Amino acid sequence: MTPVDPIQPADVEAYVDDQLDAGRRIEVEAYLSENPDIAARVMADLAIKGELRLALAEGHQRHGRPETREAARRLQSALSRGRIFRSFQRLAATVALIAVGWGLSHQLGPFTVSKVEASVPPPAFVEEALRAHGTSVLRHTMPSQQESSDFDPAEIRSATAIVMPGIPKDWRVSDVQVFPSAFGPSVEMAIVRDNHIRLSLFAVRPGSFAVLPVSLVRQEQVQASYWQIGDVAYALVSDTEDAVNLRAEAEQLARTLY
């Protein structure tokens, strides 16, 4: 999709600051998909912004040293005033985040707990992904429900503002459906791997901005690896017995979005 107005540096900065309307955000995302170097810098800015939000969130303010939290507050204020001193700000952000991480690690111990065993509940969109996976499996067992393997990522992006990850060449898309969800239109893609293993790739705009790394959750006989980049969240779902490399596969898909 070619935007009517050329994308300017100010548009990219406004995208990072979540100051664009939906139409302009789609145009900027299309521009970033064609300029991987700029997209990588944008994702680095988004990651820093997300980490700062986490550090300053009320639920986390009791962690770390007071001077570290105050440094993070000053850094966030500097970031919001512009990017005149971009290189210095990125260095300061790195130092502040390392300090925050050191404080949390000192109080809570190293972050070595597996996401499968974590007690923090997954985001609400993961439950939607699990339900969509169940529906996809059910459709596959019903001859009257015709599967549609036509996958047009540009059409999906135009209709839903959702950018789909690149699918590995040795995976086969067997069905693509747009489902309603609590967050608006979602995309459910049925994938066949190794000629018999069925996966579901779910994508939705959950209505919140976040940068979440790939995490793993198990629910009964199903597992899901989920992540979020900006305004779009994703989940790769599989039966537990077929989920040997589910997290690594999700990370592979996530890398195609940068």
Backbone bond lengths (Angstrom), bond angles and torsions (degrees), N, CA, C in turn:
res aa  C-N    CA-C-N  psi(-1)  N-CA   C-N-CA  omega(-1)  CA-C   N-CA-C  phi
1 M - - - 1.463 - - 1.524 109.12 -
2 T 1.339 118.36 124.61 1.454 122.87 -178.74 1.520 109.41 -96.94
3 P 1.336 118.71 121.43 1.459 120.61 -178.96 1.517 111.68 -68.61
4 V 1.319 116.07 151.53 1.457 121.13 177.72 1.508 109.56 -65.38
5 D 1.302 118.56 -46.11 1.453 123.57 179.91 1.516 109.26 -102.68
6 P 1.347 118.11 137.12 1.469 119.93 177.97 1.524 110.86 -59.60
7 I 1.308 115.13 145.63 1.462 120.38 178.29 1.526 109.15 -76.93
8 Q 1.316 116.21 124.67 1.455 122.87 179.80 1.532 109.88 -103.15
9 P 1.350 117.61 160.94 1.473 119.81 175.53 1.524 112.71 -53.89
10 A 1.337 116.49 -35.00 1.472 119.35 179.43 1.522 110.92 -64.72
11 D 1.350 117.63 -32.80 1.462 120.18 177.69 1.522 110.69 -67.17
12 V 1.342 116.38 -39.49 1.462 120.20 179.38 1.525 110.02 -65.41
13 E 1.338 116.90 -41.84 1.460 119.97 178.81 1.532 110.85 -65.82
14 A 1.323 116.66 -39.49 1.465 119.71 177.21 1.525 110.89 -65.56
15 Y 1.326 117.28 -32.82 1.469 120.87 176.04 1.522 110.18 -62.94
16 V 1.331 116.95 -45.26 1.463 121.27 178.64 1.525 110.42 -61.45
17 D 1.340 116.36 -38.29 1.462 121.22 -177.69 1.518 112.98 -85.71
18 D 1.353 117.90 4.78 1.464 123.12 178.68 1.528 111.29 57.86
19 Q 1.354 115.81 45.57 1.460 120.72 -177.56 1.526 112.19 -112.18
20 L 1.331 118.61 10.81 1.463 121.41 -178.06 1.526 110.97 -103.15
21 D 1.338 115.52 152.24 1.453 118.17 172.40 1.532 109.26 -76.03
22 A 1.331 116.30 171.18 1.465 120.64 -172.76 1.529 111.86 -60.28
23 G 1.329 117.24 -41.36 1.458 119.89 -178.00 1.514 112.88 -63.69
24 R 1.340 115.50 -45.25 1.465 118.90 -179.19 1.524 111.18 -69.39
25 R 1.359 117.81 -33.64 1.461 120.68 177.09 1.529 110.06 -60.62
26 I 1.329 117.25 -42.23 1.460 120.91 179.31 1.529 110.15 -62.27
27 E 1.351 116.57 -41.00 1.459 119.90 179.09 1.528 111.14 -64.47
28 V 1.344 116.89 -41.62 1.464 120.21 178.75 1.522 110.39 -65.77
29 E 1.347 117.13 -40.85 1.468 120.04 179.11 1.521 111.27 -62.99
30 A 1.335 117.32 -38.48 1.462 120.44 176.32 1.528 110.62 -63.91
31 Y 1.337 115.42 -41.10 1.472 120.03 177.50 1.526 111.17 -62.76
32 L 1.337 117.18 -42.73 1.462 120.95 -179.95 1.525 111.17 -65.81
33 S 1.342 117.12 -34.77 1.463 119.54 179.74 1.520 111.84 -64.88
34 E 1.347 116.88 -21.54 1.460 121.19 179.42 1.521 112.38 -99.23
35 N 1.323 117.41 -3.97 1.466 121.68 -178.82 1.528 108.68 -132.35
36 P 1.337 117.92 80.03 1.469 121.28 -173.01 1.525 114.04 -60.80
37 D 1.344 117.93 -31.96 1.469 119.25 -179.41 1.528 110.60 -66.23
38 I 1.334 115.40 -44.66 1.468 119.29 178.07 1.521 110.02 -67.21
39 A 1.332 116.62 -38.88 1.470 120.67 179.19 1.522 110.64 -61.45
40 A 1.334 116.80 -38.87 1.464 119.63 179.83 1.520 110.72 -63.91
41 R 1.339 116.76 -40.34 1.471 119.50 178.23 1.521 110.75 -66.41
42 V 1.336 116.26 -39.30 1.467 119.89 178.64 1.515 110.76 -62.35
43 M 1.339 117.38 -44.28 1.453 120.11 -179.15 1.523 110.82 -65.80
44 A 1.347 116.95 -33.58 1.463 119.17 175.79 1.529 110.32 -63.84
45 D 1.349 116.54 -42.54 1.470 119.75 176.97 1.518 111.27 -62.88
46 L 1.346 116.61 -42.18 1.461 120.22 179.89 1.520 111.45 -64.59
47 A 1.334 116.12 -38.35 1.463 119.43 178.54 1.519 110.93 -63.75
48 I 1.354 116.48 -43.95 1.460 120.53 178.64 1.532 110.06 -61.56
49 K 1.339 115.75 -44.42 1.467 119.96 -179.44 1.522 110.74 -62.30
50 G 1.347 116.54 -42.28 1.458 120.03 178.90 1.512 112.64 -63.82
51 E 1.342 116.24 -41.62 1.463 119.79 179.26 1.527 110.83 -65.45
52 L 1.334 116.27 -37.60 1.464 118.88 177.90 1.519 111.37 -65.71
53 R 1.342 116.36 -39.58 1.465 119.18 176.23 1.525 110.71 -60.10
54 L 1.326 114.84 -41.66 1.460 118.89 179.11 1.523 110.47 -63.51
55 A 1.333 116.23 -43.30 1.459 119.88 -177.91 1.521 112.13 -65.35
56 L 1.360 116.00 -30.82 1.464 120.27 -175.91 1.517 113.07 -98.10
57 A 1.333 116.56 -3.33 1.467 119.41 179.37 1.515 110.35 -61.47
58 E 1.315 115.67 145.77 1.466 119.35 -175.40 1.508 111.94 -59.39
59 G 1.337 116.11 -36.24 1.451 118.71 -178.44 1.504 113.54 -68.94
60 H 1.327 118.19 -14.34 1.448 120.72 -177.55 1.530 112.18 -110.34
61 Q 1.309 118.34 -0.18 1.451 119.60 -174.14 1.513 112.26 -70.78
62 R 1.314 117.23 -16.64 1.455 117.53 179.33 1.519 111.17 -80.56
63 H 1.373 116.97 -11.13 1.440 120.22 -178.68 1.525 110.21 -92.42
64 G 1.336 116.87 153.57 1.449 121.59 175.97 1.513 112.13 79.45
65 R 1.306 114.47 173.21 1.462 120.23 -178.71 1.519 110.64 -82.71
66 P 1.338 118.56 148.61 1.466 121.21 -179.91 1.523 112.36 -56.86
67 E 1.346 117.45 -39.41 1.457 119.08 -178.29 1.532 111.69 -66.50
68 T 1.336 116.23 -29.32 1.466 119.54 177.24 1.510 110.41 -69.07
69 R 1.345 117.21 -44.42 1.454 120.33 179.24 1.525 111.10 -63.36
70 E 1.326 116.89 -38.34 1.457 120.02 179.64 1.529 110.50 -66.55
71 A 1.326 117.18 -37.47 1.464 120.34 177.07 1.516 110.68 -64.48
72 A 1.319 116.99 -38.55 1.463 120.46 178.87 1.524 110.72 -65.65
73 R 1.351 116.96 -39.37 1.463 120.00 178.13 1.531 110.58 -62.39
74 R 1.342 116.85 -43.64 1.461 119.84 -179.65 1.524 110.87 -64.92
75 L 1.326 115.76 -37.58 1.459 120.02 179.58 1.518 110.92 -65.63
76 Q 1.324 117.07 -43.47 1.469 120.08 179.75 1.519 110.44 -61.59
77 S 1.327 117.62 -39.83 1.454 121.26 178.54 1.522 110.50 -63.20
78 A 1.332 116.35 -41.68 1.460 120.00 179.63 1.521 111.12 -64.85
79 L 1.331 117.01 -39.91 1.455 120.70 -179.88 1.520 111.09 -63.46
80 S 1.326 117.29 -37.35 1.464 120.87 -177.05 1.521 112.14 -72.49
81 R 1.353 119.11 -18.35 1.467 121.23 -178.94 1.524 112.18 -83.61
82 G 1.318 118.13 -6.13 1.466 119.21 178.90 1.498 111.28 134.34
83 R 1.318 116.22 -175.60 1.455 121.09 -176.21 1.520 111.18 -126.18
84 I 1.331 116.96 39.45 1.454 121.12 178.84 1.517 110.11 -65.26
85 F 1.324 115.85 -40.43 1.460 120.55 -179.66 1.523 108.95 -108.82
86 R 1.341 117.11 54.30 1.463 122.01 -172.43 1.529 111.78 -57.04
87 S 1.302 118.30 -46.63 1.458 119.80 -176.41 1.527 111.13 -62.80
88 F 1.333 115.85 -43.54 1.457 118.99 178.95 1.514 110.94 -64.19
89 Q 1.325 117.01 -39.86 1.459 120.44 -178.69 1.520 111.16 -63.95
90 R 1.336 116.64 -42.03 1.459 118.73 -179.98 1.523 111.12 -64.43
91 L 1.337 116.28 -39.43 1.453 119.06 177.33 1.521 110.46 -64.23
92 A 1.345 116.20 -43.40 1.459 119.64 179.55 1.522 111.21 -64.50
93 A 1.337 116.03 -38.47 1.466 119.33 178.17 1.513 110.87 -62.62
94 T 1.320 116.21 -42.11 1.462 119.64 179.71 1.520 110.55 -61.90
95 V 1.332 116.22 -45.05 1.465 120.04 -179.88 1.521 110.50 -62.56
96 A 1.353 116.13 -44.50 1.470 119.52 -178.76 1.518 111.48 -63.65
97 L 1.333 117.34 -42.07 1.458 120.11 -178.76 1.516 111.87 -68.56
98 I 1.344 116.47 -37.07 1.465 119.06 175.51 1.521 110.07 -62.88
99 A 1.348 116.16 -40.44 1.462 119.38 179.83 1.526 111.21 -65.26
100 V 1.355 115.84 -41.99 1.462 119.29 177.56 1.518 110.59 -61.97
101 G 1.341 115.93 -44.75 1.454 119.69 179.08 1.509 112.12 -62.46
102 W 1.333 116.50 -39.09 1.463 119.87 178.67 1.518 110.52 -63.26
103 G 1.364 115.98 -41.40 1.463 118.65 -179.90 1.511 112.14 -64.88
104 L 1.344 116.68 -42.98 1.463 119.85 178.95 1.517 110.83 -66.22
105 S 1.334 117.30 -41.08 1.458 119.87 179.98 1.516 110.97 -65.63
106 H 1.343 116.24 -36.43 1.456 120.11 -179.79 1.523 111.02 -64.77
107 Q 1.343 116.59 -37.50 1.464 120.39 -176.71 1.516 112.84 -85.82
108 L 1.354 116.18 -35.99 1.457 119.66 -171.74 1.513 113.64 -107.53
109 G 1.335 117.60 -9.95 1.460 120.36 -176.22 1.510 109.90 90.77
110 P 1.342 118.09 168.58 1.468 121.54 -177.89 1.521 111.74 -60.93
111 F 1.335 114.91 148.51 1.459 120.37 -179.31 1.523 109.42 -84.55
112 T 1.298 116.25 79.97 1.461 120.78 -177.45 1.520 112.03 -116.61
113 V 1.325 118.96 3.61 1.467 121.46 -178.41 1.513 109.14 -71.79
114 S 1.300 118.17 130.19 1.455 122.88 178.17 1.518 109.41 -66.80
115 K 1.347 115.66 142.48 1.457 120.24 178.68 1.523 111.77 -64.32
116 V 1.340 116.35 -24.77 1.462 119.11 178.30 1.513 110.47 -64.40
117 E 1.329 116.30 -34.94 1.453 121.02 -176.07 1.519 112.97 -97.39
118 A 1.326 117.91 -1.89 1.458 120.11 -175.24 1.521 110.37 -65.01
119 S 1.334 115.77 145.24 1.455 120.72 -178.76 1.515 112.58 -86.06
120 V 1.348 118.02 -14.72 1.457 120.82 179.80 1.525 109.06 -70.51
121 P 1.325 118.27 125.65 1.471 119.85 -177.98 1.523 110.41 -66.70
122 P 1.327 117.42 146.88 1.462 120.39 178.75 1.518 110.41 -71.47
123 P 1.335 117.94 163.27 1.473 120.84 177.76 1.526 111.21 -59.89
124 A 1.332 115.44 159.64 1.460 120.79 -175.89 1.523 112.45 -62.53
125 F 1.344 117.57 -29.24 1.458 118.25 -177.29 1.530 111.75 -66.57
126 V 1.338 118.19 -20.08 1.463 120.16 179.45 1.526 109.97 -66.72
127 E 1.326 117.48 -38.98 1.460 120.87 176.81 1.526 110.71 -62.65
128 E 1.328 116.56 -38.90 1.466 120.49 175.42 1.531 110.27 -61.76
129 A 1.328 116.49 -40.78 1.466 120.85 -179.73 1.522 111.21 -64.11
130 L 1.334 117.07 -40.74 1.461 120.54 179.39 1.524 110.97 -65.53
131 R 1.338 117.13 -39.83 1.466 120.31 177.97 1.530 110.79 -66.15
132 A 1.339 115.88 -41.02 1.461 119.25 179.12 1.525 110.87 -64.27
133 H 1.331 116.77 -37.17 1.467 120.55 177.31 1.528 110.10 -62.44
134 G 1.331 117.03 -44.49 1.453 120.63 178.46 1.520 111.84 -60.32
135 T 1.350 116.11 -39.71 1.461 120.02 178.09 1.524 110.88 -65.96
136 S 1.323 116.00 -39.50 1.463 120.28 179.40 1.522 111.28 -63.81
137 V 1.321 116.82 -42.68 1.465 120.80 178.37 1.528 110.28 -63.27
138 L 1.334 115.92 -40.78 1.462 119.92 179.00 1.525 111.12 -63.73
139 R 1.322 117.37 -43.75 1.463 121.26 178.88 1.526 110.56 -58.23
140 H 1.332 116.05 -38.18 1.464 120.43 -177.59 1.530 111.84 -64.05
141 T 1.333 116.61 -28.10 1.467 120.23 -178.45 1.519 112.64 -87.10
142 M 1.341 117.91 -3.42 1.473 121.65 -175.88 1.527 109.62 -110.33
143 P 1.331 117.58 108.19 1.469 120.37 -179.48 1.531 113.14 -57.95
144 S 1.324 117.11 -27.90 1.470 119.33 -177.84 1.522 112.71 -74.07
145 Q 1.334 117.26 -15.59 1.460 121.24 -179.21 1.530 109.02 -96.07
146 Q 1.304 115.35 100.25 1.456 120.10 -176.83 1.529 110.68 -71.64
147 E 1.329 115.36 129.40 1.453 119.94 176.35 1.529 109.67 -84.87
148 S 1.322 115.66 146.70 1.459 121.49 179.72 1.526 108.38 -119.11
149 S 1.328 116.37 113.43 1.465 120.67 -177.59 1.522 112.51 -93.42
150 D 1.351 117.24 1.54 1.465 120.15 178.74 1.530 109.31 -67.87
151 F 1.324 115.91 119.81 1.458 120.98 -177.39 1.519 108.68 -124.68
152 D 1.330 116.08 109.02 1.461 122.50 178.92 1.534 107.61 -118.01
153 P 1.334 117.94 95.61 1.478 119.70 -176.76 1.518 113.35 -60.19
154 A 1.341 117.46 -33.33 1.465 119.68 179.25 1.523 110.88 -66.60
155 E 1.329 116.98 -41.01 1.464 120.84 178.78 1.528 110.68 -65.27
156 I 1.336 116.43 -41.04 1.464 119.99 178.43 1.519 110.34 -62.64
157 R 1.329 116.25 -43.99 1.470 119.39 -179.74 1.519 111.17 -63.78
158 S 1.337 116.56 -40.09 1.467 120.34 -179.15 1.520 111.37 -66.40
159 A 1.339 116.68 -38.42 1.462 120.53 -174.63 1.519 112.74 -83.48
160 T 1.330 117.82 -32.12 1.472 120.75 -172.09 1.516 114.41 -121.54
161 A 1.345 118.23 -8.00 1.468 123.32 -174.25 1.523 111.41 63.02
162 I 1.324 117.42 26.29 1.463 122.83 178.44 1.523 108.59 -109.78
163 V 1.320 116.10 125.23 1.460 121.90 175.62 1.531 107.71 -93.70
164 M 1.331 116.54 121.53 1.456 121.05 -178.56 1.525 110.67 -88.96
165 P 1.334 117.52 146.15 1.465 120.18 177.45 1.523 111.42 -66.50
166 G 1.336 115.53 161.03 1.453 120.10 173.20 1.523 110.31 -73.57
167 I 1.314 117.71 133.77 1.458 122.83 -177.09 1.533 109.40 -93.11
168 P 1.328 118.85 130.88 1.472 120.68 178.17 1.527 111.28 -55.40
169 K 1.325 115.38 148.23 1.455 120.50 -175.56 1.529 112.38 -65.08
170 D 1.329 117.47 -27.63 1.463 119.13 -179.04 1.532 112.50 -88.62
171 W 1.340 118.18 6.89 1.457 122.20 172.69 1.528 108.83 -100.27
172 R 1.312 116.74 146.54 1.461 120.83 -179.90 1.531 110.11 -117.79
173 V 1.321 115.52 124.26 1.466 120.96 177.06 1.523 107.73 -79.59
174 S 1.338 116.89 119.85 1.465 120.54 -178.09 1.522 113.04 -103.83
175 D 1.328 117.61 -19.10 1.460 119.37 -178.47 1.524 108.60 -162.73
176 V 1.325 116.18 140.31 1.468 122.20 175.83 1.518 107.70 -133.59
177 Q 1.308 116.78 124.97 1.464 121.87 -178.69 1.527 109.48 -134.96
178 V 1.332 116.05 145.03 1.460 122.01 170.10 1.525 107.30 -99.05
179 F 1.333 115.43 119.18 1.456 121.79 -177.02 1.531 110.31 -108.31
180 P 1.326 117.71 148.16 1.471 119.13 167.24 1.525 109.49 -73.93
181 S 1.303 116.56 150.34 1.459 120.76 176.31 1.518 108.57 -147.82
182 A 1.312 116.01 175.48 1.465 120.45 178.68 1.520 111.60 -65.44
183 F 1.343 117.49 -14.81 1.461 121.55 -175.71 1.523 112.45 -108.77
184 G 1.333 117.48 2.66 1.454 120.84 -175.33 1.523 110.24 113.30
185 P 1.332 117.61 -166.69 1.465 119.50 -179.40 1.525 111.44 -59.78
186 S 1.313 115.71 139.08 1.454 121.76 175.72 1.517 108.54 -128.53
187 V 1.322 116.42 160.55 1.460 121.99 179.80 1.522 108.51 -114.89
188 E 1.334 115.98 127.56 1.460 122.24 176.60 1.522 107.77 -118.07
189 M 1.326 115.98 118.23 1.461 121.73 -177.88 1.524 108.97 -116.20
190 A 1.330 116.77 122.96 1.464 121.71 175.67 1.528 108.28 -90.55
191 I 1.326 116.08 131.00 1.462 122.53 -174.90 1.521 108.69 -127.28
192 V 1.318 116.18 140.82 1.461 122.05 174.75 1.524 108.21 -111.52
193 R 1.329 115.50 126.05 1.466 121.91 178.30 1.522 108.99 -119.14
194 D 1.319 115.96 142.91 1.469 121.86 179.89 1.534 111.23 55.69
195 N 1.331 115.50 31.83 1.470 123.35 173.53 1.522 115.07 69.25
196 H 1.339 118.92 -4.56 1.469 117.60 -179.42 1.525 113.80 -149.72
197 I 1.316 119.12 -18.09 1.462 121.50 -178.18 1.531 109.34 -85.74
198 R 1.330 115.83 124.26 1.459 121.20 -177.57 1.533 110.01 -100.12
199 L 1.324 115.00 129.22 1.461 123.03 174.83 1.517 108.62 -120.01
200 S 1.317 115.50 159.99 1.465 120.96 172.95 1.524 108.19 -124.36
201 L 1.321 115.62 131.07 1.462 121.35 173.75 1.524 107.56 -109.67
202 F 1.326 115.69 117.59 1.463 122.84 -176.39 1.522 108.36 -111.52
203 A 1.330 116.51 137.93 1.469 121.19 177.90 1.520 108.93 -139.92
204 V 1.340 115.77 140.72 1.467 120.72 -177.34 1.518 108.94 -158.11
205 R 1.322 116.52 154.55 1.471 121.59 171.82 1.535 106.48 -95.71
206 P 1.340 118.50 103.32 1.472 120.61 -170.53 1.522 114.92 -77.47
207 G 1.323 117.97 0.15 1.462 119.71 177.70 1.506 114.37 86.55
208 S 1.327 116.93 9.64 1.466 120.89 177.51 1.517 108.88 -141.60
209 F 1.321 115.70 153.98 1.461 121.61 -179.24 1.525 108.94 -98.15
210 A 1.330 116.47 130.64 1.468 119.76 178.93 1.519 109.22 -163.08
211 V 1.316 115.17 159.22 1.464 122.06 170.19 1.522 106.18 -123.77
212 L 1.339 116.41 102.29 1.457 122.20 -176.72 1.519 109.30 -112.15
213 P 1.323 118.56 128.89 1.463 119.94 175.56 1.517 110.70 -70.46
214 V 1.315 115.92 166.60 1.464 120.48 179.96 1.529 109.98 -64.12
215 S 1.316 115.89 127.95 1.460 122.52 178.95 1.528 108.43 -129.42
216 L 1.311 115.14 160.83 1.462 120.67 -175.49 1.520 109.84 -122.64
217 V 1.334 116.45 137.05 1.455 121.31 177.81 1.522 108.55 -138.74
218 R 1.327 116.51 145.59 1.463 121.59 178.72 1.521 109.22 -117.66
219 Q 1.325 116.36 137.45 1.460 121.85 175.45 1.522 108.07 -136.69
220 E 1.323 116.04 106.78 1.457 122.85 -176.99 1.531 109.86 54.91
221 Q 1.329 118.85 -115.61 1.465 121.30 -175.74 1.530 112.71 -99.68
222 V 1.312 116.45 16.03 1.466 120.59 -177.34 1.522 109.41 -126.68
223 Q 1.326 116.10 144.06 1.459 121.41 174.41 1.521 109.45 -123.16
224 A 1.325 115.78 151.65 1.461 121.31 178.43 1.522 109.16 -137.94
225 S 1.317 115.87 133.14 1.460 121.98 168.94 1.527 106.65 -104.83
226 Y 1.321 117.41 123.17 1.455 120.82 -173.67 1.512 110.95 -127.40
227 W 1.327 115.49 155.51 1.459 121.59 177.20 1.522 108.56 -159.96
228 Q 1.321 116.31 169.05 1.461 120.81 178.57 1.514 109.07 -142.90
229 I 1.325 116.10 138.03 1.462 122.86 176.19 1.520 107.59 -127.99
230 G 1.323 116.08 106.28 1.458 119.96 -179.28 1.517 112.19 67.24
231 D 1.341 115.85 -118.39 1.463 121.35 -175.22 1.524 113.59 -95.06
232 V 1.319 118.13 -0.89 1.463 120.83 -175.90 1.530 110.13 -120.50
233 A 1.328 115.17 133.64 1.468 121.88 178.79 1.521 109.32 -113.24
234 Y 1.328 115.08 151.02 1.467 121.22 -175.54 1.525 109.63 -135.67
235 A 1.335 115.20 154.82 1.460 120.78 173.97 1.523 108.57 -148.59
236 L 1.322 115.97 131.98 1.461 122.56 174.01 1.527 106.51 -105.96
237 V 1.330 116.73 120.32 1.463 122.21 -170.23 1.520 109.36 -119.36
238 S 1.334 115.55 142.27 1.462 120.93 178.61 1.517 108.94 -154.78
239 D 1.330 115.85 157.69 1.458 119.81 169.82 1.524 108.72 -61.49
240 T 1.321 117.22 145.20 1.460 121.86 -174.96 1.521 112.07 -56.57
241 E 1.319 118.09 -39.49 1.469 121.07 -177.08 1.523 112.36 -66.43
242 D 1.346 117.53 -19.56 1.464 121.86 179.60 1.528 112.43 -105.02
243 A 1.336 117.12 5.45 1.469 121.17 -170.82 1.522 112.31 -98.47
244 V 1.319 117.51 36.79 1.458 120.41 -176.38 1.524 111.47 -61.93
245 N 1.331 117.13 -43.59 1.470 121.59 -176.99 1.525 111.84 -116.98
246 L 1.328 116.78 29.37 1.465 120.46 -171.86 1.526 111.95 -60.93
247 R 1.313 117.04 -42.97 1.467 118.94 -178.16 1.532 110.81 -66.39
248 A 1.328 117.40 -43.79 1.460 120.28 178.36 1.524 111.20 -63.03
249 E 1.325 116.88 -38.33 1.460 120.53 177.89 1.524 111.00 -65.78
250 A 1.336 117.43 -39.18 1.458 120.78 177.17 1.532 110.78 -64.82
251 E 1.318 117.07 -40.40 1.454 120.77 178.18 1.522 111.12 -63.77
252 Q 1.334 116.12 -36.46 1.462 120.59 176.45 1.528 110.38 -62.93
253 L 1.326 117.30 -43.19 1.468 120.41 177.83 1.520 110.91 -65.60
254 A 1.325 117.11 -41.65 1.470 120.43 -177.90 1.531 111.02 -61.94
255 R 1.323 117.54 -36.20 1.459 120.34 -178.59 1.527 111.82 -64.89
256 T 1.320 118.04 -26.19 1.460 119.61 179.48 1.526 112.63 -71.91
257 L 1.329 116.58 -12.56 1.461 120.24 -178.40 1.524 112.91 -89.77
258 Y 1.333 117.45 -7.23 1.462 120.67 -178.96 1.525 110.44 -94.98
